[in-house]
């Protein structure tokens, strides 16, 4: 039996025609989107004085900092001595640009770094707890009361919209310079950020378990406790650990406005152009963040049942 030519089928021709029309529309939409994004980029570049030429001129100057860091100031016309020279690299605390010279205040840095980590821990626990409580009434698929959902969502938006540095600056005024202002600022911002992420996890939860609990007379709290939480709790923990890592870095930044932690010391040494101490603090912050990242990864995989 000779198969029929599909091009003679009216239904096939109609399909090809509609498919071609949809494909052309999709291509036109893609190019229109690219054009709009390019136009917005150009407008933003002009409004913010973004200039590739200025970037090209400024990139070589980045090496000036490392040049000052990796060399000793010349004395009486003598040439600079690179920091990596073996004759002084492992010298004592009085040997300029030695490792001990960089970290001669390691006891102070360690204390301030531990304060920074403590600030992040407290703020993350506060934000996680508040976000956990607010995310369920902020989920439209779990709560039929639309006004409540709308109100809670707007509250979470406000909490995560205000920058942490601004919040820290505001709290420094009534509570004074110290960690408390930083903890409150990070905790409030964490509530808004985690509340948004937790709400999205709730929206993706399978509602069949919730409907089953509701059908046997279970309360709304029971539906959340036994129908939703077992599904979303691993995701909550994962986002919470990720936020903790972010909060450690945020605790460093808000220290610039007097909110405690290593950030205040970093601001001081930057202000006095003490390049060795700036680099020592940055190296310690990097080591702490890497250690926390590896630890949280272990905890995350252990909780969800995987092994690294």
MARGUMI-847506 format. One record per residue (C-alpha): chain; residue in one letter; x negated, y negated, z; residue number from 1. Coordinates in Angstrom, 3 decimals. Example, Ala and Ser with C-alpha at 12.3 -4.5 7.8 and 13.67 -1.06 7.14 Angstrom:
@unit = A	code = a	xx = -12.300	yy = 4.500	zz = 7.800	pos = 1
@unit = A	code = s	xx = -13.670	yy = 1.060	zz = 7.140	pos = 2
//
This chain:
@unit = A	code = x	xx = 0.000	yy = 0.000	zz = 0.000	pos = 1
@unit = A	code = x	xx = -1.452	yy = -3.334	zz = -1.064	pos = 2
@unit = A	code = x	xx = -1.307	yy = -5.875	zz = 1.772	pos = 3
@unit = A	code = x	xx = 0.559	yy = -9.059	zz = 1.031	pos = 4
@unit = A	code = x	xx = -1.294	yy = -12.333	zz = 0.663	pos = 5
@unit = A	code = x	xx = -0.571	yy = -14.283	zz = 3.912	pos = 6
@unit = A	code = x	xx = -0.891	yy = -17.585	zz = 2.052	pos = 7
@unit = A	code = x	xx = 2.403	yy = -16.809	zz = 0.340	pos = 8
@unit = A	code = x	xx = 4.186	yy = -16.549	zz = 3.678	pos = 9
@unit = A	code = x	xx = 6.066	yy = -19.795	zz = 4.500	pos = 10
@unit = A	code = x	xx = 5.596	yy = -19.211	zz = 8.222	pos = 11
@unit = A	code = x	xx = 1.841	yy = -18.848	zz = 7.744	pos = 12
@unit = A	code = x	xx = 1.645	yy = -22.019	zz = 5.678	pos = 13
@unit = A	code = x	xx = 3.619	yy = -23.866	zz = 8.342	pos = 14
@unit = A	code = x	xx = 1.243	yy = -22.551	zz = 11.005	pos = 15
@unit = A	code = x	xx = -1.817	yy = -23.686	zz = 9.055	pos = 16
@unit = A	code = x	xx = -0.257	yy = -27.084	zz = 8.492	pos = 17
@unit = A	code = x	xx = 0.583	yy = -27.590	zz = 12.172	pos = 18
@unit = A	code = x	xx = -2.775	yy = -26.242	zz = 13.305	pos = 19
@unit = A	code = x	xx = -4.593	yy = -28.618	zz = 10.961	pos = 20
@unit = A	code = x	xx = -2.507	yy = -31.525	zz = 12.187	pos = 21
@unit = A	code = x	xx = -3.237	yy = -30.708	zz = 15.835	pos = 22
@unit = A	code = x	xx = -6.932	yy = -30.258	zz = 15.082	pos = 23
@unit = A	code = x	xx = -7.160	yy = -33.625	zz = 13.332	pos = 24
@unit = A	code = x	xx = -5.327	yy = -35.261	zz = 16.234	pos = 25
@unit = A	code = x	xx = -7.724	yy = -33.675	zz = 18.730	pos = 26
@unit = A	code = x	xx = -10.760	yy = -34.835	zz = 16.737	pos = 27
@unit = A	code = x	xx = -9.356	yy = -38.354	zz = 16.504	pos = 28
@unit = A	code = x	xx = -8.658	yy = -38.348	zz = 20.242	pos = 29
@unit = A	code = x	xx = -12.219	yy = -37.204	zz = 20.975	pos = 30
@unit = A	code = x	xx = -13.781	yy = -39.934	zz = 18.842	pos = 31
@unit = A	code = x	xx = -11.455	yy = -42.528	zz = 20.342	pos = 32
@unit = A	code = x	xx = -12.496	yy = -41.455	zz = 23.848	pos = 33
@unit = A	code = x	xx = -16.185	yy = -41.681	zz = 22.897	pos = 34
@unit = A	code = x	xx = -15.635	yy = -45.144	zz = 21.421	pos = 35
@unit = A	code = x	xx = -13.804	yy = -46.369	zz = 24.535	pos = 36
@unit = A	code = x	xx = -16.517	yy = -45.010	zz = 26.845	pos = 37
@unit = A	code = x	xx = -19.235	yy = -46.597	zz = 24.701	pos = 38
@unit = A	code = x	xx = -17.396	yy = -49.921	zz = 24.786	pos = 39
@unit = A	code = x	xx = -17.005	yy = -49.739	zz = 28.571	pos = 40
@unit = A	code = x	xx = -20.705	yy = -48.889	zz = 28.901	pos = 41
@unit = A	code = x	xx = -21.691	yy = -51.909	zz = 26.816	pos = 42
@unit = A	code = x	xx = -19.392	yy = -54.216	zz = 28.797	pos = 43
@unit = A	code = x	xx = -20.772	yy = -52.880	zz = 32.082	pos = 44
@unit = A	code = x	xx = -24.364	yy = -53.224	zz = 30.848	pos = 45
@unit = A	code = x	xx = -23.809	yy = -56.872	zz = 29.897	pos = 46
@unit = A	code = x	xx = -21.979	yy = -57.668	zz = 33.153	pos = 47
@unit = A	code = x	xx = -24.698	yy = -56.074	zz = 35.330	pos = 48
@unit = A	code = x	xx = -27.705	yy = -57.271	zz = 33.287	pos = 49
@unit = A	code = x	xx = -28.643	yy = -53.689	zz = 32.507	pos = 50
@unit = A	code = x	xx = -31.562	yy = -53.837	zz = 30.112	pos = 51
@unit = A	code = x	xx = -33.643	yy = -50.925	zz = 28.779	pos = 52
@unit = A	code = x	xx = -36.469	yy = -53.385	zz = 28.145	pos = 53
@unit = A	code = x	xx = -36.487	yy = -54.438	zz = 31.788	pos = 54
@unit = A	code = x	xx = -36.531	yy = -50.800	zz = 32.872	pos = 55
@unit = A	code = x	xx = -39.441	yy = -50.095	zz = 30.545	pos = 56
@unit = A	code = x	xx = -41.355	yy = -53.022	zz = 32.034	pos = 57
@unit = A	code = x	xx = -40.579	yy = -52.028	zz = 35.599	pos = 58
@unit = A	code = x	xx = -41.411	yy = -48.313	zz = 35.431	pos = 59
@unit = A	code = x	xx = -45.204	yy = -48.866	zz = 35.373	pos = 60
@unit = A	code = x	xx = -44.917	yy = -50.964	zz = 38.541	pos = 61
@unit = A	code = x	xx = -43.622	yy = -47.927	zz = 40.436	pos = 62
@unit = A	code = x	xx = -47.221	yy = -46.752	zz = 40.466	pos = 63
@unit = A	code = x	xx = -48.273	yy = -49.857	zz = 42.401	pos = 64
@unit = A	code = x	xx = -46.730	yy = -48.451	zz = 45.586	pos = 65
@unit = A	code = x	xx = -48.521	yy = -45.142	zz = 45.215	pos = 66
@unit = A	code = x	xx = -51.700	yy = -47.027	zz = 44.382	pos = 67
@unit = A	code = x	xx = -51.485	yy = -48.898	zz = 47.676	pos = 68
@unit = A	code = x	xx = -50.559	yy = -45.724	zz = 49.479	pos = 69
@unit = A	code = x	xx = -53.346	yy = -43.573	zz = 48.077	pos = 70
@unit = A	code = x	xx = -56.179	yy = -46.034	zz = 48.519	pos = 71
@unit = A	code = x	xx = -57.910	yy = -48.015	zz = 51.233	pos = 72
@unit = A	code = x	xx = -58.099	yy = -51.774	zz = 50.851	pos = 73
@unit = A	code = x	xx = -61.594	yy = -52.689	zz = 49.603	pos = 74
@unit = A	code = x	xx = -63.900	yy = -54.442	zz = 52.032	pos = 75
@unit = A	code = x	xx = -66.426	yy = -57.044	zz = 50.928	pos = 76
@unit = A	code = x	xx = -66.022	yy = -56.211	zz = 47.277	pos = 77
@unit = A	code = x	xx = -66.444	yy = -52.452	zz = 47.734	pos = 78
@unit = A	code = x	xx = -64.228	yy = -50.232	zz = 45.553	pos = 79
@unit = A	code = x	xx = -61.129	yy = -48.565	zz = 46.984	pos = 80
@unit = A	code = x	xx = -61.503	yy = -45.054	zz = 48.339	pos = 81
@unit = A	code = x	xx = -58.783	yy = -42.598	zz = 47.265	pos = 82
@unit = A	code = x	xx = -56.845	yy = -40.989	zz = 50.094	pos = 83
@unit = A	code = x	xx = -57.445	yy = -37.510	zz = 48.697	pos = 84
@unit = A	code = x	xx = -61.190	yy = -37.822	zz = 49.220	pos = 85
@unit = A	code = x	xx = -62.294	yy = -34.882	zz = 51.357	pos = 86
@unit = A	code = x	xx = -64.666	yy = -36.981	zz = 53.470	pos = 87
@unit = A	code = x	xx = -61.809	yy = -38.692	zz = 55.293	pos = 88
@unit = A	code = x	xx = -58.630	yy = -36.750	zz = 54.457	pos = 89
@unit = A	code = x	xx = -58.843	yy = -34.653	zz = 57.631	pos = 90
@unit = A	code = x	xx = -60.328	yy = -37.327	zz = 59.828	pos = 91
@unit = A	code = x	xx = -58.949	yy = -38.544	zz = 63.143	pos = 92
@unit = A	code = x	xx = -56.192	yy = -41.007	zz = 63.860	pos = 93
@unit = A	code = x	xx = -58.621	yy = -43.912	zz = 63.456	pos = 94
@unit = A	code = x	xx = -59.758	yy = -42.797	zz = 60.001	pos = 95
@unit = A	code = x	xx = -57.814	yy = -44.878	zz = 57.440	pos = 96
@unit = A	code = x	xx = -55.595	yy = -42.825	zz = 55.129	pos = 97
@unit = A	code = x	xx = -56.292	yy = -39.501	zz = 56.795	pos = 98
@unit = A	code = x	xx = -53.413	yy = -37.119	zz = 57.494	pos = 99
@unit = A	code = x	xx = -53.693	yy = -37.855	zz = 61.207	pos = 100
@unit = A	code = x	xx = -53.649	yy = -41.584	zz = 60.417	pos = 101
@unit = A	code = x	xx = -50.334	yy = -41.161	zz = 58.604	pos = 102
@unit = A	code = x	xx = -48.663	yy = -39.204	zz = 61.394	pos = 103
@unit = A	code = x	xx = -50.248	yy = -40.735	zz = 64.483	pos = 104
@unit = A	code = x	xx = -46.736	yy = -41.671	zz = 65.745	pos = 105
@unit = A	code = x	xx = -45.273	yy = -38.231	zz = 65.058	pos = 106
@unit = A	code = x	xx = -43.817	yy = -38.072	zz = 68.586	pos = 107
@unit = A	code = x	xx = -41.753	yy = -41.219	zz = 67.969	pos = 108
@unit = A	code = x	xx = -40.650	yy = -40.053	zz = 64.533	pos = 109
@unit = A	code = x	xx = -39.614	yy = -36.636	zz = 65.841	pos = 110
@unit = A	code = x	xx = -37.501	yy = -38.176	zz = 68.591	pos = 111
@unit = A	code = x	xx = -35.762	yy = -40.533	zz = 66.170	pos = 112
@unit = A	code = x	xx = -35.212	yy = -37.755	zz = 63.614	pos = 113
@unit = A	code = x	xx = -33.613	yy = -35.576	zz = 66.282	pos = 114
@unit = A	code = x	xx = -31.372	yy = -38.523	zz = 67.180	pos = 115
@unit = A	code = x	xx = -30.438	yy = -38.828	zz = 63.502	pos = 116
@unit = A	code = x	xx = -29.530	yy = -35.136	zz = 63.299	pos = 117
@unit = A	code = x	xx = -27.490	yy = -35.409	zz = 66.496	pos = 118
@unit = A	code = x	xx = -25.594	yy = -38.357	zz = 65.047	pos = 119
@unit = A	code = x	xx = -24.822	yy = -36.318	zz = 61.931	pos = 120
@unit = A	code = x	xx = -23.666	yy = -33.326	zz = 63.998	pos = 121
@unit = A	code = x	xx = -21.254	yy = -35.345	zz = 66.137	pos = 122
@unit = A	code = x	xx = -19.929	yy = -37.338	zz = 63.178	pos = 123
@unit = A	code = x	xx = -19.432	yy = -34.199	zz = 61.077	pos = 124
@unit = A	code = x	xx = -17.544	yy = -32.405	zz = 63.863	pos = 125
@unit = A	code = x	xx = -15.332	yy = -35.457	zz = 64.396	pos = 126
@unit = A	code = x	xx = -14.660	yy = -35.897	zz = 60.678	pos = 127
@unit = A	code = x	xx = -14.121	yy = -32.169	zz = 60.073	pos = 128
@unit = A	code = x	xx = -11.609	yy = -31.928	zz = 62.915	pos = 129
@unit = A	code = x	xx = -9.656	yy = -34.996	zz = 61.824	pos = 130
@unit = A	code = x	xx = -9.678	yy = -33.938	zz = 58.164	pos = 131
@unit = A	code = x	xx = -8.514	yy = -30.441	zz = 59.126	pos = 132
@unit = A	code = x	xx = -5.529	yy = -31.879	zz = 60.987	pos = 133
@unit = A	code = x	xx = -4.594	yy = -34.376	zz = 58.257	pos = 134
@unit = A	code = x	xx = -5.106	yy = -32.242	zz = 55.153	pos = 135
@unit = A	code = x	xx = -2.023	yy = -30.061	zz = 55.684	pos = 136
@unit = A	code = x	xx = 0.533	yy = -32.914	zz = 55.925	pos = 137
@unit = A	code = x	xx = -1.298	yy = -34.521	zz = 52.973	pos = 138
@unit = A	code = x	xx = -0.569	yy = -31.551	zz = 50.694	pos = 139
@unit = A	code = x	xx = 2.651	yy = -31.957	zz = 48.735	pos = 140
@unit = A	code = x	xx = 3.002	yy = -28.234	zz = 48.015	pos = 141
@unit = A	code = x	xx = 2.960	yy = -27.438	zz = 51.744	pos = 142
@unit = A	code = x	xx = 5.090	yy = -30.241	zz = 53.165	pos = 143
@unit = A	code = x	xx = 8.435	yy = -31.242	zz = 51.585	pos = 144
@unit = A	code = x	xx = 8.447	yy = -34.654	zz = 53.320	pos = 145
@unit = A	code = x	xx = 7.220	yy = -36.896	zz = 50.501	pos = 146
@unit = A	code = x	xx = 6.942	yy = -40.107	zz = 52.585	pos = 147
@unit = A	code = x	xx = 4.676	yy = -38.351	zz = 55.077	pos = 148
@unit = A	code = x	xx = 2.507	yy = -36.917	zz = 52.288	pos = 149
@unit = A	code = x	xx = 2.233	yy = -40.341	zz = 50.652	pos = 150
@unit = A	code = x	xx = 1.322	yy = -42.068	zz = 53.930	pos = 151
@unit = A	code = x	xx = -1.326	yy = -39.535	zz = 54.979	pos = 152
@unit = A	code = x	xx = -2.925	yy = -39.581	zz = 51.525	pos = 153
@unit = A	code = x	xx = -3.186	yy = -43.381	zz = 51.621	pos = 154
@unit = A	code = x	xx = -4.782	yy = -43.216	zz = 55.070	pos = 155
@unit = A	code = x	xx = -7.414	yy = -40.764	zz = 53.809	pos = 156
@unit = A	code = x	xx = -8.070	yy = -43.010	zz = 50.822	pos = 157
@unit = A	code = x	xx = -8.668	yy = -46.016	zz = 53.060	pos = 158
@unit = A	code = x	xx = -11.019	yy = -44.068	zz = 55.322	pos = 159
@unit = A	code = x	xx = -13.248	yy = -42.937	zz = 52.462	pos = 160
@unit = A	code = x	xx = -13.070	yy = -46.181	zz = 50.483	pos = 161
@unit = A	code = x	xx = -14.910	yy = -48.414	zz = 52.967	pos = 162
@unit = A	code = x	xx = -18.686	yy = -47.818	zz = 52.633	pos = 163
@unit = A	code = x	xx = -20.403	yy = -46.310	zz = 55.646	pos = 164
@unit = A	code = x	xx = -22.883	yy = -49.172	zz = 55.876	pos = 165
@unit = A	code = x	xx = -20.013	yy = -51.664	zz = 56.089	pos = 166
@unit = A	code = x	xx = -18.306	yy = -49.597	zz = 58.795	pos = 167
@unit = A	code = x	xx = -21.563	yy = -49.344	zz = 60.726	pos = 168
@unit = A	code = x	xx = -22.075	yy = -53.101	zz = 60.499	pos = 169
@unit = A	code = x	xx = -18.527	yy = -53.663	zz = 61.781	pos = 170
@unit = A	code = x	xx = -18.975	yy = -51.265	zz = 64.715	pos = 171
@unit = A	code = x	xx = -22.349	yy = -52.737	zz = 65.679	pos = 172
@unit = A	code = x	xx = -20.515	yy = -55.948	zz = 66.574	pos = 173
@unit = A	code = x	xx = -18.241	yy = -54.528	zz = 69.338	pos = 174
@unit = A	code = x	xx = -20.360	yy = -51.549	zz = 70.442	pos = 175
@unit = A	code = x	xx = -23.838	yy = -52.997	zz = 70.075	pos = 176
@unit = A	code = x	xx = -26.937	yy = -51.697	zz = 68.329	pos = 177
@unit = A	code = x	xx = -27.316	yy = -47.949	zz = 68.757	pos = 178
@unit = A	code = x	xx = -26.152	yy = -44.513	zz = 67.624	pos = 179
@unit = A	code = x	xx = -22.500	yy = -44.969	zz = 68.639	pos = 180
@unit = A	code = x	xx = -21.805	yy = -47.380	zz = 65.793	pos = 181
@unit = A	code = x	xx = -23.392	yy = -44.994	zz = 63.302	pos = 182
@unit = A	code = x	xx = -21.482	yy = -41.987	zz = 64.620	pos = 183
@unit = A	code = x	xx = -18.136	yy = -43.761	zz = 64.329	pos = 184
@unit = A	code = x	xx = -18.920	yy = -45.071	zz = 60.841	pos = 185
@unit = A	code = x	xx = -20.005	yy = -41.684	zz = 59.485	pos = 186
@unit = A	code = x	xx = -17.194	yy = -39.855	zz = 61.264	pos = 187
@unit = A	code = x	xx = -14.499	yy = -42.100	zz = 59.770	pos = 188
@unit = A	code = x	xx = -15.913	yy = -41.823	zz = 56.254	pos = 189
@unit = A	code = x	xx = -16.303	yy = -38.050	zz = 56.669	pos = 190
@unit = A	code = x	xx = -12.629	yy = -37.778	zz = 57.627	pos = 191
@unit = A	code = x	xx = -11.540	yy = -39.404	zz = 54.387	pos = 192
@unit = A	code = x	xx = -13.975	yy = -37.487	zz = 52.186	pos = 193
@unit = A	code = x	xx = -13.320	yy = -34.047	zz = 53.681	pos = 194
@unit = A	code = x	xx = -9.580	yy = -34.736	zz = 53.873	pos = 195
@unit = A	code = x	xx = -9.518	yy = -35.196	zz = 50.101	pos = 196
@unit = A	code = x	xx = -11.481	yy = -31.986	zz = 49.476	pos = 197
@unit = A	code = x	xx = -9.447	yy = -29.956	zz = 51.966	pos = 198
@unit = A	code = x	xx = -6.206	yy = -31.173	zz = 50.404	pos = 199
@unit = A	code = x	xx = -7.331	yy = -29.998	zz = 46.981	pos = 200
@unit = A	code = x	xx = -8.141	yy = -26.564	zz = 48.409	pos = 201
@unit = A	code = x	xx = -4.674	yy = -26.403	zz = 49.961	pos = 202
@unit = A	code = x	xx = -3.052	yy = -27.286	zz = 46.641	pos = 203
@unit = A	code = x	xx = -4.798	yy = -24.310	zz = 44.996	pos = 204
@unit = A	code = x	xx = -3.716	yy = -21.837	zz = 47.688	pos = 205
@unit = A	code = x	xx = -1.400	yy = -18.970	zz = 46.755	pos = 206
@unit = A	code = x	xx = 2.022	yy = -19.761	zz = 48.235	pos = 207
@unit = A	code = x	xx = 3.408	yy = -16.219	zz = 48.154	pos = 208
@unit = A	code = x	xx = 2.210	yy = -15.563	zz = 51.699	pos = 209
@unit = A	code = x	xx = 3.768	yy = -18.846	zz = 52.837	pos = 210
@unit = A	code = x	xx = 7.094	yy = -17.916	zz = 51.243	pos = 211
@unit = A	code = x	xx = 6.992	yy = -14.503	zz = 52.911	pos = 212
@unit = A	code = x	xx = 6.440	yy = -16.003	zz = 56.364	pos = 213
@unit = A	code = x	xx = 9.175	yy = -18.560	zz = 55.737	pos = 214
@unit = A	code = x	xx = 11.609	yy = -15.838	zz = 54.659	pos = 215
@unit = A	code = x	xx = 11.326	yy = -14.081	zz = 58.011	pos = 216
@unit = A	code = x	xx = 11.906	yy = -17.288	zz = 59.961	pos = 217
@unit = A	code = x	xx = 8.314	yy = -18.371	zz = 60.568	pos = 218
@unit = A	code = x	xx = 7.755	yy = -22.001	zz = 61.552	pos = 219
@unit = A	code = x	xx = 5.788	yy = -24.465	zz = 59.425	pos = 220
@unit = A	code = x	xx = 2.793	yy = -24.123	zz = 61.734	pos = 221
@unit = A	code = x	xx = 2.962	yy = -20.342	zz = 61.400	pos = 222
@unit = A	code = x	xx = 3.074	yy = -20.671	zz = 57.625	pos = 223
@unit = A	code = x	xx = -0.078	yy = -22.824	zz = 57.686	pos = 224
@unit = A	code = x	xx = -1.825	yy = -20.617	zz = 60.239	pos = 225
@unit = A	code = x	xx = -1.201	yy = -17.219	zz = 58.638	pos = 226
@unit = A	code = x	xx = -0.369	yy = -18.089	zz = 55.030	pos = 227
@unit = A	code = x	xx = -2.807	yy = -20.832	zz = 54.091	pos = 228
@unit = A	code = x	xx = -5.739	yy = -20.925	zz = 56.502	pos = 229
@unit = A	code = x	xx = -7.123	yy = -17.440	zz = 55.685	pos = 230
@unit = A	code = x	xx = -7.385	yy = -18.543	zz = 52.043	pos = 231
@unit = A	code = x	xx = -8.902	yy = -21.986	zz = 52.495	pos = 232
@unit = A	code = x	xx = -11.061	yy = -21.641	zz = 55.620	pos = 233
@unit = A	code = x	xx = -14.199	yy = -20.423	zz = 53.776	pos = 234
@unit = A	code = x	xx = -13.931	yy = -23.420	zz = 51.464	pos = 235
@unit = A	code = x	xx = -13.447	yy = -25.720	zz = 54.449	pos = 236
@unit = A	code = x	xx = -16.650	yy = -24.433	zz = 56.015	pos = 237
@unit = A	code = x	xx = -18.586	yy = -24.746	zz = 52.778	pos = 238
@unit = A	code = x	xx = -17.513	yy = -28.359	zz = 52.301	pos = 239
@unit = A	code = x	xx = -18.177	yy = -29.093	zz = 55.974	pos = 240
@unit = A	code = x	xx = -21.762	yy = -27.838	zz = 55.743	pos = 241
@unit = A	code = x	xx = -22.302	yy = -29.807	zz = 52.548	pos = 242
@unit = A	code = x	xx = -20.971	yy = -32.916	zz = 54.251	pos = 243
@unit = A	code = x	xx = -23.305	yy = -32.336	zz = 57.196	pos = 244
@unit = A	code = x	xx = -26.294	yy = -32.455	zz = 54.846	pos = 245
@unit = A	code = x	xx = -24.954	yy = -35.687	zz = 53.343	pos = 246
@unit = A	code = x	xx = -24.384	yy = -37.153	zz = 56.799	pos = 247
@unit = A	code = x	xx = -27.992	yy = -36.532	zz = 57.814	pos = 248
@unit = A	code = x	xx = -29.115	yy = -38.707	zz = 54.919	pos = 249
@unit = A	code = x	xx = -26.361	yy = -41.227	zz = 55.646	pos = 250
@unit = A	code = x	xx = -27.519	yy = -41.470	zz = 59.263	pos = 251
@unit = A	code = x	xx = -30.877	yy = -42.572	zz = 57.926	pos = 252
@unit = A	code = x	xx = -29.409	yy = -45.256	zz = 55.681	pos = 253
@unit = A	code = x	xx = -27.060	yy = -46.850	zz = 58.192	pos = 254
@unit = A	code = x	xx = -29.965	yy = -47.200	zz = 60.595	pos = 255
@unit = A	code = x	xx = -30.918	yy = -50.215	zz = 58.492	pos = 256
@unit = A	code = x	xx = -28.053	yy = -52.174	zz = 60.074	pos = 257
@unit = A	code = x	xx = -28.995	yy = -51.186	zz = 63.618	pos = 258
@unit = A	code = x	xx = -26.893	yy = -48.041	zz = 63.920	pos = 259
@unit = A	code = x	xx = -29.676	yy = -45.967	zz = 65.480	pos = 260
@unit = A	code = x	xx = -31.771	yy = -43.060	zz = 64.265	pos = 261
@unit = A	code = x	xx = -34.867	yy = -42.974	zz = 62.119	pos = 262
@unit = A	code = x	xx = -33.402	yy = -45.566	zz = 59.754	pos = 263
@unit = A	code = x	xx = -34.148	yy = -48.426	zz = 62.141	pos = 264
@unit = A	code = x	xx = -37.802	yy = -47.430	zz = 62.309	pos = 265
@unit = A	code = x	xx = -37.944	yy = -46.991	zz = 58.547	pos = 266
@unit = A	code = x	xx = -36.591	yy = -50.508	zz = 58.080	pos = 267
@unit = A	code = x	xx = -39.247	yy = -51.879	zz = 60.424	pos = 268
@unit = A	code = x	xx = -42.221	yy = -50.265	zz = 58.685	pos = 269
@unit = A	code = x	xx = -40.858	yy = -51.251	zz = 55.269	pos = 270
@unit = A	code = x	xx = -40.517	yy = -54.833	zz = 56.459	pos = 271
@unit = A	code = x	xx = -44.166	yy = -54.888	zz = 57.557	pos = 272
@unit = A	code = x	xx = -45.370	yy = -53.045	zz = 54.394	pos = 273
@unit = A	code = x	xx = -46.929	yy = -50.258	zz = 56.445	pos = 274
@unit = A	code = x	xx = -47.154	yy = -47.860	zz = 53.508	pos = 275
@unit = A	code = x	xx = -48.635	yy = -44.962	zz = 55.471	pos = 276
@unit = A	code = x	xx = -45.802	yy = -44.895	zz = 57.999	pos = 277
@unit = A	code = x	xx = -43.159	yy = -45.328	zz = 55.299	pos = 278
@unit = A	code = x	xx = -44.504	yy = -42.275	zz = 53.503	pos = 279
@unit = A	code = x	xx = -44.833	yy = -40.277	zz = 56.713	pos = 280
@unit = A	code = x	xx = -41.202	yy = -40.955	zz = 57.633	pos = 281
@unit = A	code = x	xx = -39.984	yy = -40.120	zz = 54.107	pos = 282
@unit = A	code = x	xx = -41.906	yy = -36.837	zz = 54.149	pos = 283
@unit = A	code = x	xx = -40.409	yy = -35.897	zz = 57.525	pos = 284
@unit = A	code = x	xx = -36.889	yy = -36.765	zz = 56.359	pos = 285
@unit = A	code = x	xx = -37.418	yy = -34.624	zz = 53.263	pos = 286
@unit = A	code = x	xx = -38.603	yy = -31.678	zz = 55.363	pos = 287
@unit = A	code = x	xx = -35.614	yy = -31.988	zz = 57.694	pos = 288
@unit = A	code = x	xx = -33.128	yy = -32.129	zz = 54.812	pos = 289
@unit = A	code = x	xx = -34.716	yy = -29.088	zz = 53.132	pos = 290
@unit = A	code = x	xx = -34.628	yy = -27.124	zz = 56.398	pos = 291
@unit = A	code = x	xx = -30.980	yy = -28.033	zz = 56.972	pos = 292
@unit = A	code = x	xx = -30.099	yy = -27.103	zz = 53.402	pos = 293
@unit = A	code = x	xx = -31.675	yy = -23.655	zz = 53.737	pos = 294
@unit = A	code = x	xx = -30.001	yy = -23.095	zz = 57.111	pos = 295
@unit = A	code = x	xx = -26.559	yy = -24.166	zz = 55.927	pos = 296
@unit = A	code = x	xx = -26.923	yy = -21.963	zz = 52.850	pos = 297
@unit = A	code = x	xx = -27.544	yy = -18.960	zz = 55.093	pos = 298
@unit = A	code = x	xx = -24.545	yy = -19.796	zz = 57.251	pos = 299
@unit = A	code = x	xx = -22.333	yy = -20.343	zz = 54.199	pos = 300
@unit = A	code = x	xx = -23.226	yy = -17.016	zz = 52.605	pos = 301
@unit = A	code = x	xx = -22.914	yy = -15.163	zz = 55.892	pos = 302
@unit = A	code = x	xx = -19.441	yy = -16.607	zz = 56.495	pos = 303
@unit = A	code = x	xx = -18.044	yy = -15.761	zz = 53.068	pos = 304
@unit = A	code = x	xx = -19.491	yy = -12.246	zz = 53.207	pos = 305
@unit = A	code = x	xx = -22.374	yy = -12.597	zz = 50.768	pos = 306
@unit = A	code = x	xx = -26.064	yy = -12.124	zz = 51.336	pos = 307
@unit = A	code = x	xx = -28.863	yy = -14.193	zz = 49.900	pos = 308
//
